[in-house]
Amino acid sequence: MHWRMPLAAASALWSIATALPSTSNSSSEPSTSPSPAPSPKPEWKDPTFTDPLWRLYGLNASAEYKYFHEPGNDDILGHYDSRFFVSPVSDDLRAKTLTHMIRAYLTFFHENKLETWIAHGTLLGWWWNGRILPWDWDMDTQVPDTTLAYLADHYNHTVVEYEAPLSGEQRQYLLDVNPWSRQRERGQGQNIIDARWIDIQTGLYIDITGLSRLKPDEHPDIWQCKNFHEYRIGDIFPLRKTTFEGVEAKVPFEYDSILLDEYSEQALINTTFHNHTWIPELAEWISDDALANLTIALYNGTSVEKQHGS
């Protein structure tokens, strides 16, 4: 796997800002006649001076803007990055794209010794059969906030070139770290996704969210993302080594309890969902359309055999 970093990354938005504006008030020429003393006014303080995001990275929390944009808000258009979106892809191409994308992501993180694990619906897919749920439009991973900061400082805007092992198909992915990932509070709620791994060809992506200890003194064992998902450190670590879509991956230590808290027990026992049925003999989710076609084919085949046998 090859990767390169464009020159534009050197001036990324999260880089250290220029010097803060001066608050010194230079006086004008001295008055030649005495004047009455002005009534005292409360001293105005530039809020940027007390904003740690501004002091460190040039980001003013009160001026938060949405960084990642999607071409729409529905289940289809809401899962593409606008910069690379042309038109929605077919179900087959989507499944193929997501499979290549997660394999490339996990391989890149493993090769560069970057800590990450699969989460949310992607973790649920792993629980069932170690694969992506066939109705998913994107995937989710998590990282510690320390890894998130390291990605921003060393890998932001990296373009990863990937070659599929069997087919030799070439793909490119952009690792894009949200400048507002430096803000670990939810803020205005426009940047709960801290980074993305984006398929440049289609605009489909993997959401990457960081976990932080927001109250290390009061609750040192509680980690939280910007979307209010909370975990105890023992829920996550030590990470379990496993495989996902055929490549090495990691999952949280208490994956069962995490899935139960997020999705309830029904997500682990229901065998029909989103026009798909779980077939234990195949260890696969099969679409209802495919099952109907298979049933018709089997029925017709049985009927033909009976006719030949009669």
BELTA-V481703 format. One record per backbone hydrogen bond with DSSP energy under -0.5 kcal/mol. CO is the residue of the C=O (numbers start at 0). NH is the residue of the N-H. Records with the same first field share a line. If there is no record, write none. Layout:
BEGIN
CO: NH ; NH
END
This chain:
BEGIN
1: 160
3: 5 ; 158
5: 8
6: 9
7: 10
8: 11
11: 14
23: 25
45: 48
46: 49
47: 50
49: 51
50: 53 ; 54
51: 55
52: 56 ; 57 ; 58
53: 57
57: 59
58: 60
59: 62
60: 63
68: 81
73: 77
75: 78
76: 70 ; 71 ; 79
79: 81
80: 83 ; 84
89: 93
90: 94
91: 95
92: 96
93: 97
94: 98
95: 99
96: 100
97: 101
98: 102
99: 103
100: 104
101: 105
102: 106
103: 107
104: 108
105: 109
106: 110
107: 111
108: 113
109: 112
116: 141
118: 121 ; 122
119: 123
120: 124
121: 125
122: 126
123: 127
124: 128 ; 129 ; 130
125: 129
129: 244
132: 135
138: 206
139: 118
140: 208
141: 116
142: 210
143: 147
144: 148
145: 149
146: 150
147: 151
148: 152
149: 153
150: 154 ; 155
154: 157
156: 5
157: 159 ; 174
158: 3 ; 160
159: 161 ; 172
160: 1
161: 170
163: 167
168: 163
170: 161
171: 199
172: 159 ; 174
173: 175 ; 197
174: 156 ; 157 ; 176
175: 177 ; 195
177: 180
178: 181
179: 182
181: 183
185: 188
191: 193
193: 177
194: 207
195: 175 ; 197
196: 205
197: 173 ; 199
198: 202
202: 80
203: 198
204: 138
205: 196
206: 140
207: 193 ; 194
208: 142
210: 144
211: 213 ; 223
212: 215
214: 218
218: 221
220: 222 ; 232
222: 230
223: 211
224: 227
227: 229
228: 224
230: 222
231: 234 ; 235
232: 236
234: 253
235: 252
239: 250
241: 248
243: 246
246: 243
248: 241
249: 117
250: 239
251: 254
252: 254
253: 257
254: 258
255: 259
256: 260
257: 261
258: 262 ; 263
259: 263
263: 266
264: 267 ; 268
265: 268 ; 269
270: 277
272: 275
274: 287
275: 272
276: 285
277: 279
278: 281 ; 282 ; 283
283: 278 ; 285
285: 276
286: 290
287: 291
288: 292
289: 293
290: 294
291: 295
292: 296
293: 297
294: 298
295: 299
296: 300
297: 301
298: 302
299: 303
300: 304
301: 305
302: 306
303: 307
304: 308
305: 309
END
